[in-house]
C-alpha cells in the first residue's frame, strides 16, 4: 500500500470517528434531556442490534493483466473464460450493526471464498515474470477476503423512512497463484500476485417501511481515486427486502452488484485487475431492540 494511500485511509478513519463520536454524544445528551423518543416504527426500521447470517449466490467476472517487475507487459486474461475458474459460487456472508441514539449506526461485514481451475491454455500467457507456453496445463488458485467497517448518519429517521450517508473503510484482499509446466525444458512454472488494499467508500442508504413487518433497503457506495501510482474505482449497489416474521428474527433477500477496478504501475502488483460480482443474497437477520 502506498504512503499516500495510508495517510488517506488514516485521515478518513479519524475524521469519521471524530464526527461519529461528536454526533453520538450530542444525540445522547438530547435523549437524556427528553428531546427525542423512539417509536415502534423507528425501532422496526433501525433496531439497536442487527446480526445477519446468509448466503451469497454469486456470478463473477475477473480480468487480470500482471506485468513483469522488469517492465514487460503481461497478457490480459479473463480468469473464468481462459483459466477455468468457476464463474458462480455460494458464499457465506456475515454482518453486525449497532445503532447509537436515533441517527447513528456502526456496522461490520465479512465474507471470504476461494476458487480454482485447471485448463490447457490456448495461447501463451505472460503472468508477471513467467511465460506459460501454448497448450501448457495451468492450475489457478484464487482466494478472496472482504471486510468493511462503516458508520451511517441518518438525516431523517421516522416511522416510515430512514435515510442517511454512509462512510466506510473496506479491505479487498486477493491472492492468485498460477502454476504450470513447460515440457520443452522440463521445468515447473509458478507465479502469484497479492492485492491487499484498504479503500474508503462513501454513499447513500435508505430504508422504507412498506407494511408493519415488511420494508426495503437501498444502498449505493463508491469511490474513484487517482493516487499517483495507483488508480482505484469501486462501485457497490444493493437492493434488499426484509420480512420481520417474528419479533427478533426475519428473512431477507437482496440483489447485489460490486465492482473493483484497480491499476498499479509501481507496487508489488504491477498491472490491471478488474473484478465484478453480482448475485442474490438470502439472509436470516436477528434483531435486538
N, C-alpha and C positions, 0 to 999 in steps of 0.2 A: 504494500500500500504506500503511495507517495506521501511525502511530508505534508504537502498542501492538502491532500485528502484527509490526513489525520487531523490537521488543525480545523478543517471544515467540519468534520464529524464532532470533534470536541466542542467547538463553539456552538454548533447546532444543538447538541445534547444539553449543554449548560444553559443555553437560552430557554429551551423547552422546559427544563426542570425548574429554573427560576420563575418562569411565567406560571407554570402549574402550581408551584408552592405558594406564590403570592395570591393567585386567584382562589386556590382552595382555602387558604387562610381567611380571605375576605368572605367567602361563602359560609365557612364555619361560623364566623363571627355573626353574620347576618342571621343564620339559622338559630344560633343561640339567643339572639335578641327577639326571636319570634317574627322575623321579617319574611321568612319563607317556610312553607309547609309542603310536604309531599302528598300527592293524591294517589289514589289507586291506579289511575291511568298512567301517571309518571312512573310509578313503580313497575307497572306491567311492561312499559317500553324499556326502561333502564333499571333493571334490578341492581341491588347493591353488589352482588357477586354473580358472575356468569362463568360456568365451566362447560367446555364443549369437547366432545369426542366424536370423530366422524371419519368417513372415508371420502377420498377424492378420486373420482374416476377420470383419469387424465387422458388427453391427446396432446402429444408433444412433437415439436419440430426443432431440431438443433443443427445449426450451421456453424462450422468451425474452420478457421484458417490459422494454423500455428506456424509462424515464421521462425527461421533459424536465428540464433543469437549472433551468428556471423553475418547476417544481413540478407540472406537469400529468402525469397518469398515461398511460403508453404502452399500446399494445394487446398483450395476451398472445397470442403466436402460436407454433405448432409449425413449426419451420423445414422439416421434411420434408413435412408434410401441406399447409401453406399456401404456403410459399415455394419448394417444389420441390427442396430438397436431396436428394441420394441418401441413402437410409437404410442402405446397405450399401457397404462399401469393402474392398479388400485393402491392408493396410498393412505396411510393413517395420518390424520391431522389433529392437533391438539391446540386448545387455546384457553386462556383465562382472562377475565376482565374484572376490575374493581372500580365501582363508582364512588366518588367523594362528593358530598354535598349534593347539589342538584344538577350542576353543569359540567362536572369533571369526571373523566374516566381514563384509567390506565389499563392497557391490555398487552398481553404477550401471546405470540403464536409460534408454533414449531411444527416442522414436518421434515421428513427425510425419505429418500428412496434411491434404489440402485437399479441399473440396467446393464445388460451385457449382450454381446452378439459376436458371431463368427461368420466370416464370409471369405470368398476368394475374390480379391479386388479386381475390377475390370480394367483398371489403368494404374499407372504409377502414382503413388501418393507420397508427397513430401510432408512430413509431420515433424516440425522443429528441425533437428539436425539429422533425421533419419529418412531414408527413401525406401518405401516398400514397393518392390517391383510388381509389374503386371502378373496376375494370377497367384500372387502370394496369399497364403491363408492367414488372415489377420483376425485377431481376437481383440475386442474393445470392451473395457470396463468403465462404467460411468456412474459416479456417486454424487449425490446432491443433498445438501442440507440447507434448509431455510429457517430463519427465525427473525422475529422483529419485536421491538418494544415501542409502543405508541401511546401518545396522550391525545385525548379529544376534549376540546372545549365546545360545549353546546350553547350556541347563541340563543336558541329557542328550545324550550322543553315544556310541553303542556300535555294534556290528557290524550291528545290525538297524534301530535307530531313532535319529533325532536330532530334538530339538525345542527351540525357544527363542523368545525375544522379539525382535521387530524394531522398531527406531526409525528413521524416515526423514524426510527433508525433500523434498517433491515440488513441482515447478513446473508449474502448469497455465496455459498461455498461449493465449488465444483472440483472434482478430481477425475481426470480422464487418463486412462492408461491404454496404450495401443501396442500390441505385441504381434510379431510375425517372424518369418524366417526368409532368408534369401538362399535358395538351393544352389544358385550359381556359384556362391563362395562358401556354402555350408556354414552360414552364420545366423545366429538368432538376433532379432532386432526388437528393440523396445524403446518407447518414448512416452512421456507423460506430460500433462500440464495441470497446474493447480491455480485456480482462480478463487480467491477468498477476499471478498470486498464488503466493506461496511458502507452503506449508501443511505443518505437521508431522503425521506419522502414527505410530501405534503399533499393534502387532498381534502375532499368533502365527504361527509357521511350523513345519512338521513334515515330515520325510522318513522313509519306511519302506521297507525293502528287502523285496520280495516273493520275489525269486529272485536268484541271483548277479549277473545283468545287468539286472534289472528292478526298478524302485522307483517309488513315487508320492510326490508332494509336495502339501501343502496350505498355503494362505496366506490369512489374513484380517487386514486392517488397516482402520483407520477413525479418524475424528475428528469431534467435534461441538463447535463453539466459538461463543460469542456475544461478539464483540469490540466492543461498543458500536454503531458504525455498520454493522458487517459481521456477518453470520451465515454460517457455513460448516458444511456436513456432507459428509463423504466416506466412502464405503464401497468397499473393494476385496476381491474374493474370487477365488481361483484354485485349481483342482484339476488336477493335471498328472501324466502318466505318462511315465516315461523308460525307454528301452531302450538300454543301452550295447552297441551292436553290435560295436564294436571297442574296443581299449584306450583310444584318445584321441578317438573320435568316436561319437556316438549319434544317436538320433532321439527327439523328444518331442512329445506332443500335450497340449493343455491347454484347459479351459473357463474363461472369464474373465467376470467382471461388475464394472463400475466405475460409480460414481455420484458426481456433484458437484452439490450444491445450494448456490447462492451468492446472497446478497442484500446489497445495499449501498444505504444511504439518503443518502450524502453524498459519495462519491468521484467519480472520473472517470466511472465507470459507475454510474448510479442505476437500480435496478430489480431484477429477479429472473432468475436464469439456472439452469436445471436441465438437466443433461446426463447421459444414461445410455448406456453402451456395453457390449455383451456379444458373445460370439462364440467362435470356435475359433482357437487358435494352434497352428502347426506349427513346431517348432524343429529346428535342427541344432546340438546342443551339442558343444563341443570341450573336452575335459578334459585338464588338465596336472597330474599328481600330483607 
